[in-house]
Amino acid sequence: MEGYDESTYGRAFADVYDDWYGDDPRLHDLVTTVGALTQSVEGPFVELGAGTGRLTGPIAEQLPDRRIIAIDASAEMLERLGARAGCERVERVLGDMLDKFPDGPLSFVLASYNTAFNLIGEGRQVELLQRIATSLAPNGHLAIETEPPLETEEESSVSVRHMTADMVVLSVSRHLGDRRLEGHFVEMVNGGSTRLRPWSIRWFDHLELATMAEAAGLEIAHHGPDWPTDHTEFASGPPQQPHGRRVTILRRSESSIRA
Ligand SMILES: C[S@@+](CC[C@H](N)C(=O)[O-])C[C@H]1O[C@@H](n2cnc3c(N)ncnc32)[C@H](O)[C@@H]1O
């Protein structure tokens, strides 16, 4: 999309992000998983594309003695994160999640719901996984939550996100091929203005994620529709289905640590 760069999404969504996506029934399981898996591993916790801090705040409270690093390409998003209760001591890093990825050893890296899809440059998702793999401490983990779009969807589509008598928010999108998808939320107010909220992603399905992870030296500890509730024994196994909302937790494989 002409005129779109890594800061565009955050600039367009910061003012509505918490209203639209703030309630997350999975938050408790996510936070307890991060707590359990970082307990015996040294090093900072890093959230990629941390946004308004809706997850970073509760995680920082769960890990009171740990360095917490939040990377985001949008100043508007990070400003909101900085003002959030619980985020007072969170280190904010403005910039691209790959360019600004910190040196390890790190205990945990989180890329929450579809955030990794925002890295759209060719080969950059592979590069990111490799960078994370080499920066994780032994027994450090990377958690990625994604819901890949269906390839069978129409080439372009329009649907209604929200509607009242005086306004409508339409979701428009188009597939570009090569797993690239882009769109706008278009907000139109009767007798008033139009507001565009653009987004652009390069998505990967769960099978591609497993391949990228293996090549980077990461092994699957958990892959399932939910965050694990039993942290002593994971329901692991490679992905069987390419699609569906899934949480994938990866850790540095023994062989990559020895190498
Ligand atoms: C879908 S939001 C997720 C926010 C947060 N992780 C959450 O779950 O509430 C994606 C975030 O990634 C940020 N972002 C987009 N592209 C980025 C990039 N290349 N590097 C770093 N952050 C990026 C956006 O500004 C936005 O805050």
The ligand as a Gaussian input file, in Angstrom:
#p B3LYP/6-31G(d) Opt

LIG

0 1
 C       -2.097000      -5.906000      16.495000
 S       -1.212000      -4.678000      17.430000
 C       -0.845000      -5.630000      18.864000
 C       -0.560000      -4.833000      20.095000
 C       -0.277000      -5.651000      21.363000
 N        0.734000      -6.681000      21.135000
 C       -1.548000      -6.280000      21.877000
 O       -1.744000      -7.480000      21.674000
 O       -2.349000      -5.563000      22.446000
 C        0.298000      -4.640000      16.543000
 C        1.316000      -3.637000      17.067000
 O        2.530000      -3.809000      16.328000
 C        3.076000      -2.540000      16.029000
 N        3.904000      -2.715000      14.833000
 C        3.521000      -2.829000      13.546000
 N        4.571000      -3.047000      12.759000
 C        5.668000      -3.076000      13.567000
 C        7.058000      -3.292000      13.343000
 N        7.541000      -3.555000      12.134000
 N        7.874000      -3.273000      14.415000
 C        7.403000      -3.023000      15.666000
 N        6.092000      -2.818000      15.931000
 C        5.243000      -2.863000      14.894000
 C        1.895000      -1.630000      15.863000
 O        2.233000      -0.269000      16.070000
 C        0.927000      -2.183000      16.914000
 O        1.058000      -1.532000      18.136000

